[in-house]
């Protein structure tokens, strides 16, 4: 959020508040203007403006007024254009080339009248055109203006509100859960991208299926020797021919993509450069709250989840005597698993450094999820009416994306493993789908089958995922330290080689690491507890949701976990502060080094925490800029241990060094 460009933008906005209002006006105006509104990305721009409002850089009512006026005047100009040109507008470019733009708006306006003026404000496909249609149909401006103004006000508030809320709560949430927020946001973006790709690809093929069929028939006539093999797929007298052509075109495209990826991997002899970059980025997002969630989601591709759903579907097909469908279903599962396993054995691809044995190229779990959900979509989609046929494919895309993202987050696979597994799964299900559609024309009632399949999958996932999360997560724990230091050298000088702050991109969350401990933590914990400090267990999702409970006393609200090099705190100790909304904290993490004699090393951060209530809906303990009081308290309590203190050469921060067990020199 606080990147260089944003800092420059906020500085400019602070120095030019009136110009900022003009910019907001221009965004809303262009979005409302006929034709121009198609290409102006108003939603992300207004979201950014809302975030700046929440961060305090723009006055909220002023921004809301500017956005409302811009949208209203843009709509009014579109209304005037429609009234001025009337039906002649259809003969003007670009409406002469894309008449459907006006057709959709006119259809909506004729069905809903004045209501469409309000509704169209929130429907991007028709928003710039309904005002022009109202003008073309000579709707009185007095009757048009009032609902338009109200719709613009509601639209402005709705589009600014999400960013406004995010900006208002950003500092609070990001201070303790920034990695969790980024991980969840990245997952949502990935799902949205896959959803859009599946939806618009299906719609494009559905709109062009007849044209593709005509071209294929023309090709078979021009190439009789080769065309006779394709003619069996594209019989124009069969209603399934457009679907078969769509599947065949997809098969060719996916085959090309699959072999291109495979050739790139074999040529490079290992993962691609983008694999390493994505892996490093995902590893940087590791945090305790997201870890368990992603481990549970990564279990969606296990046999304990996919197996019962596939078995129930097979049992239903056999019960209904759909022998051909059952045979193709078995072939999809058995041969898909065999082929994927053989491919994994044949291609020796180096695993990520965080992945144990059993995770290779391609990802078996992702491939089988693609095959199971993809071929099930092939089975039932043609039984659905019209545009609803796309939803089984959308569900397949969402499940595969969630599973792949979770495994990518845990470091189980390279992105190439996931992409390769998905492409291979699609390749196999397309081949089988063409065979099934070619030989089976008999329809059946798909609703019971869909309920059984998806319901069984959901129940199995709810039962299996929480139980498998801990075991799976244990396989992907952060790497153990590889730096080994001499105990005496660490005590004298090598302590300065350890980091002096957290490795965070946001400078405000680079908390100073002002405590270093050599030895077991139990003596330190016991000493602090005896002096009034209390140990807090690591906050989980239940405790995190409990932050919304206003009735919970302040000091009973948990402190959310933080990470250092993908490790969560090993120990968190808290002490009451001088007021109800203040307390002191000592967080201790495993250090990225160990001593030669096997003594563990720990890095700690002392903090003063202040209770914050962002948007008055949650209570969060946030670290303040420390005045040294927490550090002084810890130093005073632990003074009986062997200790030293010196400023870190990198930052000048005083670092307290402790030994919690007797050294060899002190025992002599």
Beta strands, then each sheet from edge to edge (+ up, - down):
strand 1: 483-485
strand 2: 515-518
strand 3: 534-535
strand 4: 563-564
strand 5: 567-568
strand 6: 571-576
strand 7: 582-595
strand 8: 600-612
strand 9: 620-623
strand 10: 642-647
strand 11: 654-659
sheet 1: 1+ 7+ 6- 3+
sheet 2: 1+ 7+ 8- 2+ 11+ 10-
sheet 3: 1+ 7+ 8- 9+
sheet 4: 4+ 5-
end
